[in-house]
Amino acid sequence: MLQTLDAWLGDLEGALFQHVVLPVVYALGLGGYAEDAFTGTEWLVVGLLQLTVMVALLWPLERLRPVEPVTDRAAIRTDMLYTMIHRLGLFRLVLFFTLDPVVDAIEGRLHLAGWQRINVEDWWPGVTSEPLVSFLVYLLLFDLLGYWYHRLSHTVRWWWCLHAVHHSQRQMTLWSDNRNHLLDDLLRSLVFAVTALAIGVEPSQFLLLVALSQLMQSLQHANVRLHFGRIGERLLVSPRFHRTHHAIGIGHEAHGQPARLGGCNYGVLFPWWDMLFGTARFVDDYQPTGIRDQLPPPAGRGRDYGAGLLQQQWYGIKRWFRRA
């Protein structure tokens, strides 16, 4: 199955590269980057497929069973801009000029030191060497890493100052997943890229892991009354489970105390890690989302987290320096 999907995506990528991307690359005088542009085309193809699924399936689902009516459409448009930047390869272009040289330098030094990758395929010869098995192992490992990365971003003060951009959306929709501070995204990309390097993830598998995770997180953020039942809620993170993570006074405070960072439901794909580490919170309702200090006094401080992308990024930098 994975081989068939990979072959189909390869054909689509080749056609798009040959007829669209490559002519643009040469027209810009960047022929020396043709090979790198081919890799970028792979991310573009997957991004276009994700957007197709989001518009064709998730958007109608929001209209069918919304949690709340959408009133701030300007904020939703900003979230859509974040999504386009990430899913259509613009953020990958930034990574190419910033993080890729760093990761390549790390890999080079490790090789000189005699370091070898810890390939998952070699853990259990004949079993983990199967593509589907190795993919599932990678999926679990990256989901566990995602849990702890996410949890730390809620408990380390300077980190939360950046991650708060994501939680400042008062009306979550399927477009809200990529609403993040770009510094936080760069850090996350570095952590996951180095981990992929360490455990020997094939580039095509890494791409599929990222795409699957992104698409599921788009569903989790959707403005939709949807849960997976008593058993299903404990097998896969649902929109209701993740909405609790974004709930005011619940998702990013320790025991409802505004002065203490914390929260619940940090799982990316699976709630198992929350259940294992005691951070799971299963509820039957759909709470309002946002950050407590966004509320007007006396409930909050009426804090402004920014109306547009540039303002949100700038306010995040200011919070980062002030640690507030």
Secondary structure, 3 states (H helix, E strand, C coil): CHHHHHHHHHHHHHHHHHHHHHHHHHHCCCHHHHHHHHHHHHHHHHHHHHHHHHHHHHHHHHHHCCCCCCCCHHHHHHHHHHHHHHHCCHHHHHHHHHHHHHHHHHHHHHHHCCCCCCCHHHCCCCCCCCHHHHHHHHHHHHHHHHHHHHHHHHHCHHHHHHHHHHHCCCCCCCCCCCCCCHHHHHHHHHHHHHHHHHHCCCHHHHHHHHHHHHHHHHHHHCCCCCCCHHHHCCCCCCHHHHHHHCECCCCCCECCECCCCCCCCCCCCCCHHHHHHCCCCCCCCCCCECCHHHCCCCCCCCCCCCCCHHHHHHHHHHHHHHCC
